[in-house]
Each structure stands twice: as C-alpha cells, then as structure tokens.
Amino acid sequence: MMRHWYGHGHGHVLGGWGAGLMVVVGLLVLAVLVMAAIALFRYVSRSSRPAPQGPAAAAGSAGAPGRAAVPTPEQLLAERFARGEIDAEEYRHRLDVLRSVNGPGEPGPGGG
C-alpha cells in the first residue's frame, strides 16, 4: 500500500522528466501572470490621467495638477510664426497689438 508514495506502484507520473516538466510549466504560468499584472498596471495608470494634447502640451503644465496649462495669446502667436503661418512683419504687428496698453481691438493713443 505504501509503495505508491515512493514511486514503485502503478500510476506514478512524476518520475524523471515529469517533475522537471511540472517545474517548467509552473514557472511559465507564473511569468505569464506577472506580465499580465504589469500590463494591467500600465494600462490603468495610463488611462487614469489623460495626456495633454495640442499647444497646451508644449507649454507645460503650470497650474493645477491634472489640468493642462492654457497657452497665452503671445505663445500661440509665437507658435504660428514658428510654423511659418505668418511672416515676421505680421508677427511683430500682432505682438505689438497684444502688448498695447488698451489690449487688442481698442484704438491706441492718438486714435490709431
């Protein structure tokens, strides 16, 4: 009756290669579980905080955490100039208007 415990009876399958195969399969299952946990952690951490997009991403996040900083009108104008949408003369003119005392849309001193 005790012969089965020592591998001398019928039905004993863990002799030689069987034990090694069981260790290898167990390690493979463990590796798959660890990789799945890492992938799940990365997916959850990536989807919980959306990445900033557009011009606000280039400006950085100076403000409340989790909210993208809104670029200033001067930054937007500089980006348009850098992309070649406007030339240097138009850039300087629009920058002067933005920096004027009365702000854009208001006539400057002297009615102009």
C-alpha positions as CSV (number, residue, x, y, z in Angstrom):
1,M,0.0,0.0,0.0
2,M,2.8,2.5,0.8
3,R,4.5,1.6,-2.5
4,H,2.7,4.4,-4.3
5,W,4.3,7.1,-2.2
6,Y,7.8,6.1,-3.3
7,G,7.0,5.7,-7.0
8,H,7.1,1.9,-7.1
9,G,3.4,1.4,-7.9
10,H,1.2,1.9,-10.9
11,G,0.1,5.4,-11.8
12,H,3.1,7.3,-10.7
13,V,3.7,10.0,-13.3
14,L,6.2,12.4,-11.7
15,G,9.3,10.3,-12.3
16,G,12.3,11.8,-14.1
17,W,11.1,14.2,-16.8
18,G,7.6,14.6,-15.3
19,A,8.9,16.6,-12.3
20,G,11.1,18.8,-14.4
21,L,8.2,19.4,-16.8
22,M,5.9,20.4,-13.9
23,V,8.5,22.9,-12.7
24,V,8.9,24.5,-16.1
25,V,5.2,24.8,-16.7
26,G,4.7,26.3,-13.3
27,L,7.4,28.9,-13.9
28,L,5.8,29.7,-17.3
29,V,2.4,30.2,-15.7
30,L,4.0,32.4,-13.1
31,A,5.8,34.5,-15.7
32,V,2.5,35.0,-17.7
33,L,0.7,36.1,-14.6
34,V,3.4,38.6,-13.7
35,M,3.5,40.0,-17.2
36,A,-0.3,40.3,-17.2
37,A,-0.3,42.2,-13.9
38,I,2.4,44.6,-15.2
39,A,0.4,45.2,-18.4
40,L,-2.8,45.8,-16.4
41,F,-1.0,48.2,-14.1
42,R,0.4,50.2,-17.0
43,Y,-2.9,50.3,-18.8
44,V,-4.7,51.5,-15.7
45,S,-2.1,54.1,-14.8
46,R,-2.0,55.4,-18.4
47,S,-5.8,55.7,-18.8
48,S,-6.4,57.3,-15.3
49,R,-4.5,60.5,-16.3
50,P,-5.0,61.7,-19.8
51,A,-2.0,63.0,-21.6
52,P,-2.1,66.7,-22.5
53,Q,-2.7,67.4,-26.2
54,G,-2.2,70.3,-28.6
55,P,-0.4,73.5,-27.8
56,A,-1.0,73.1,-24.1
57,A,1.2,70.1,-24.1
58,A,4.2,72.1,-25.4
59,A,3.5,74.9,-22.9
60,G,3.9,72.6,-20.0
61,S,1.6,72.2,-17.0
62,A,1.8,75.2,-14.8
63,G,-1.3,75.2,-12.7
64,A,-3.5,72.7,-11.0
65,P,-2.3,69.1,-11.2
66,G,-4.1,67.1,-13.8
67,R,-5.1,70.2,-15.9
68,A,-3.1,71.3,-18.9
69,A,-1.9,74.9,-18.8
70,V,-3.7,77.2,-21.3
71,P,-1.2,78.9,-23.6
72,T,-1.1,82.7,-23.6
73,P,-2.0,84.6,-26.8
74,E,1.7,85.5,-27.2
75,Q,2.6,81.8,-27.1
76,L,0.0,81.0,-29.7
77,L,1.3,83.8,-31.9
78,A,4.9,82.6,-31.5
79,E,3.8,79.1,-32.5
80,R,2.1,80.4,-35.6
81,F,5.3,82.3,-36.5
82,A,7.4,79.2,-35.8
83,R,5.2,77.1,-38.1
84,G,5.5,79.6,-40.9
85,E,1.8,80.6,-40.9
86,I,2.7,84.3,-40.6
87,D,5.7,86.3,-41.6
88,A,8.0,88.3,-39.3
89,E,6.3,91.6,-40.1
90,E,2.8,90.3,-39.3
91,Y,4.2,88.6,-36.1
92,R,5.7,91.9,-34.9
93,H,2.5,93.8,-35.7
94,R,0.2,91.4,-33.9
95,L,2.6,91.2,-30.9
96,D,2.5,95.0,-30.6
97,V,-1.3,94.9,-30.7
98,L,-1.3,92.2,-28.0
99,R,1.1,94.2,-25.8
100,S,-0.6,97.5,-26.3
101,V,-1.8,99.4,-23.3
102,N,-5.5,99.1,-24.2
103,G,-5.3,95.5,-25.4
104,P,-6.3,94.1,-28.8
105,G,-9.3,95.7,-30.6
106,E,-9.0,99.0,-28.8
107,P,-7.6,102.1,-30.5
108,G,-4.2,103.1,-29.2
109,P,-3.2,106.5,-28.0
110,G,-3.6,109.0,-30.8
111,G,-6.7,107.3,-32.4
112,G,-4.7,104.8,-34.4
